[in-house]
Structures are given as structure tokens and as C-alpha cells.
Amino acid sequence: MLVQEIPKGYNPNVYFSSSINLSKKPLAVFEKPATPTPLIAGAESDAQLDTPAELTSLQRGKRNTGVVNYNISQLSQQSTTTYVQQTSQATLTLLEERKSSKRFQELDRENYAQDKTFEIPKNGFTKNRTGVTHNTKRILASRKNLGNYIDELDDQTIGLVFNLESYEDKNTTNKNAIKLCSICGNNASMKCVRCGVRFCCLKCNNLHNDTKCTSYSG
């Protein structure tokens, strides 16, 4: 049975119905017996508000009220369904855990006697060993010096090794030589007229004439 709650503030002339199809049928309106209307200014407007048409329009303008379900059998059925669903989910979870633990135990029993060590692949990453290795022992046992190893190299490899001596930097050939002062080492834009040695200032020139200039006399 569905019962509609009537909030406070409704017209007392309107009563509720306990019928099922409340959304399809409008609320019944209690009609008051006809009373003589006084001939007073403004009484017509008050009398018109008591008519069923005006009450229906006012009722439609107000907000819709919620419908509360008081059916005990339906509520108990919903609670029972929810409890059954939760219980079934918990049961499935326990069954899955037991099944997985049983499978893990079977795998442990099957692999109990298996060797746990495994061989590291040679083409993969290997940790460098410290100390004397097989290659070190082989090199020490051969007792060869650097000349013996060079003699064993082919001509192409020797050309790559010793070609560094004849390498010329092409960029350095086009660069101008740095002109430095022979006394203090700064950039020197002038040089001695007699010997050609460079100097940067008058002080260095006088010192050069006193000590280093071979062509200067007097």
C-alpha cells in the first residue's frame, strides 16, 4: 500500500487518497457548502480562492512531494535479495582463495626436487670478475712484449695505428700566428726595426734595447 505524505502548509480543504495510481489521478478536493457572500469590497477575490479550480491551480504550482513505500513484504524482499547477493559474493571469494592456495601447494610439491640454480647465458650481461682471469694468465704465459704484438698485426691495422703521426690539422694551417711581446708576453703589434723582435709598449722597447737587442748600440 502506497501512502503519500502531505507536508505542512497545504490547504486544509485538500485531503489525500490511498489509491495506487496517485500520479494518474489528481487529488480530491473537499467542497465547502455554499455560504452567502457578503457585499464588501475585496470579498470577491477571497471567495474565488475557495473554488476547486483555484485550489487545483495552486496545488499544481507547488512542488511535488515524494512517495514513501510502506509495503513491508516488498521491503523485506529487497533486504533479503541484497543479503543473498552479498553472501554469494563472499562465498565466491573464499572459493577462489582456496582454489588458488591449493594450486600453489601443488606447484610447490611438483618443483620441490628441481634444481634452483640456473645457468647465466654467455651472450648476456655478465659481472666483471676481479683478480687473475683466464685471459690474464694466457697473456702472462706468452711472455710477449709490445714489439711482438705489433709484428703480429696485419698491414691495414698497422696503417691505422701509425697514421696518427702524419695527421695534419687543416684548420691550423690557415690560422695566423700569434704575435707576442718578447718581454712581457702580451699581444705585440710592433717589432724592433733592427732585429725584428716584437714588443708591446715603449717600456718593453726600452728594456729590449738595453738587454736583448743585438743590433742596438749607444
C-alpha positions in Angstrom: 0.0 0.0 0.0 1.4 3.4 -1.1 0.7 6.4 1.1 1.5 10.0 0.2 2.9 12.3 2.8 1.3 15.7 3.0 3.8 18.3 4.2 2.8 21.2 6.4 1.4 24.3 4.8 -1.1 22.6 2.5 -4.7 23.7 2.2 -6.8 22.0 4.9 -9.6 21.6 2.4 -7.5 19.1 0.4 -7.3 15.5 1.6 -5.1 12.7 0.4 -6.1 9.4 -1.2 -4.5 5.9 -0.6 -5.1 4.7 -4.1 -2.2 3.2 -6.0 -2.2 5.3 -9.2 -1.6 8.7 -7.5 0.3 10.0 -10.4 -2.6 9.5 -12.8 -5.4 10.7 -10.6 -5.5 14.3 -9.2 -6.0 14.8 -5.5 -9.6 15.1 -4.4 -10.9 18.4 -3.3 -13.4 18.8 -0.5 -16.1 21.3 -1.5 -17.4 23.5 1.2 -21.2 24.2 1.3 -22.3 27.3 -0.3 -22.4 30.3 2.0 -23.8 33.7 1.3 -21.0 36.1 0.3 -21.0 39.5 1.9 -21.2 42.5 -0.4 -17.9 44.0 0.8 -15.1 45.4 -1.3 -12.4 42.8 -1.9 -14.7 39.9 -0.8 -15.0 38.6 -4.3 -11.3 37.9 -4.6 -11.3 35.9 -1.3 -14.3 33.9 -2.3 -12.8 33.0 -5.7 -9.8 31.4 -3.9 -12.0 28.8 -2.3 -13.2 27.4 -5.6 -12.0 23.9 -6.8 -10.4 25.4 -9.9 -8.2 27.8 -8.0 -7.2 25.2 -5.4 -6.2 22.8 -8.2 -4.0 25.5 -9.9 -2.4 26.3 -6.5 -1.7 22.7 -5.9 -0.1 22.3 -9.3 2.2 25.2 -8.7 3.6 23.7 -5.5 6.4 21.2 -5.6 5.8 17.5 -6.0 6.0 15.5 -2.8 7.9 12.2 -2.6 6.2 8.9 -2.4 7.2 6.6 0.6 6.9 2.9 0.2 5.3 1.3 3.3 4.9 -2.2 1.8 6.5 -4.4 4.4 6.6 -7.5 2.2 8.4 -5.6 -0.6 10.9 -4.1 1.8 11.7 -7.4 3.3 12.1 -9.0 -0.1 14.6 -6.3 -1.1 16.6 -6.7 2.0 16.7 -10.5 1.6 17.9 -10.1 -2.0 20.7 -7.8 -1.0 21.8 -10.1 1.8 21.8 -13.1 -0.6 23.9 -11.2 -3.2 26.5 -10.1 -0.6 26.7 -13.7 0.8 27.2 -15.2 -2.7 30.0 -12.8 -3.5 31.8 -13.6 -0.2 31.4 -17.3 -0.9 32.8 -16.9 -4.4 35.8 -15.0 -3.0 36.5 -17.7 -0.4 36.3 -20.4 -3.1 38.7 -18.6 -5.3 41.2 -18.2 -2.5 41.0 -21.9 -1.6 41.4 -22.9 -5.2 44.4 -20.7 -5.7 46.1 -21.8 -2.5 45.5 -25.4 -3.4 47.1 -24.8 -6.9 50.2 -23.1 -5.3 50.7 -26.1 -3.0 50.6 -28.5 -6.0 53.2 -26.4 -7.8 55.4 -26.5 -4.7 55.2 -30.2 -4.5 56.0 -30.7 -8.2 59.0 -28.4 -8.2 60.4 -29.5 -4.8 63.2 -31.6 -6.2 64.0 -29.3 -9.0 67.4 -27.6 -9.0 67.0 -23.9 -8.1 70.3 -22.8 -9.8 70.2 -21.7 -13.4 72.9 -21.1 -16.0 73.7 -17.5 -16.9 73.7 -17.0 -20.7 77.1 -16.1 -22.2 75.8 -13.6 -24.6 74.0 -11.6 -21.9 75.3 -9.3 -19.2 78.0 -10.7 -17.0 79.6 -9.3 -14.0 83.3 -8.4 -14.3 85.5 -10.6 -12.2 88.4 -9.1 -10.3 91.8 -10.8 -10.0 93.6 -13.1 -12.3 91.4 -14.3 -15.1 92.0 -16.9 -17.9 92.9 -14.2 -20.4 95.4 -12.6 -18.0 97.1 -15.9 -17.4 97.3 -16.6 -21.1 98.9 -13.2 -21.8 101.4 -13.6 -18.9 102.3 -17.1 -20.1 103.0 -15.9 -23.6 105.8 -13.6 -22.4 105.5 -11.3 -25.4 106.4 -7.6 -25.4 104.8 -4.8 -27.4 107.0 -5.3 -30.4 105.9 -8.9 -30.7 102.2 -7.9 -30.7 102.9 -5.2 -33.3 104.6 -7.7 -35.6 101.6 -9.9 -35.4 99.3 -7.1 -36.6 98.4 -7.0 -40.3 99.3 -4.1 -42.6 95.9 -2.5 -42.5 95.8 -2.3 -38.7 99.4 -1.0 -38.6 98.4 1.8 -41.0 95.6 2.8 -38.8 97.8 2.9 -35.7 100.8 4.7 -37.0 99.0 7.1 -39.4 98.3 9.5 -36.5 101.9 10.8 -36.7 101.4 12.1 -40.3 98.0 13.6 -39.5 97.9 17.4 -40.2 95.2 19.7 -38.9 94.0 21.6 -41.9 92.4 24.2 -39.8 95.7 25.2 -38.2 97.5 25.9 -41.5 95.1 28.8 -42.3 95.4 30.4 -38.9 97.6 33.4 -38.3 100.5 33.0 -35.9 100.0 34.7 -32.5 102.3 37.7 -32.1 103.5 38.1 -28.6 105.8 40.5 -26.9 109.3 39.2 -26.2 109.5 40.9 -22.8 106.1 40.5 -21.1 104.2 38.0 -23.3 101.3 40.3 -24.2 100.0 40.8 -27.7 102.6 42.8 -29.6 101.6 44.8 -32.6 105.1 46.4 -33.1 108.5 45.0 -33.7 112.1 46.2 -33.5 113.4 47.8 -36.7 116.9 46.5 -36.2 116.4 42.8 -35.1 112.7 42.2 -35.8 111.8 41.1 -32.3 108.3 42.2 -31.2 107.3 44.4 -28.2 104.0 45.8 -27.0 104.9 49.2 -25.4 107.6 51.8 -25.1 108.7 50.4 -21.7 109.3 46.9 -23.2 111.0 48.5 -26.2 113.5 50.3 -23.9 114.1 47.1 -22.0 114.6 45.2 -25.2 117.1 47.8 -26.4 119.0 47.6 -23.2 119.2 43.8 -22.8 118.2 41.8 -25.9 118.6 43.8 -29.0 121.8 42.7 -30.6 121.9 45.4 -33.3 121.4 48.3 -30.9 124.4 50.3 -30.0 124.7 53.5 -28.0 
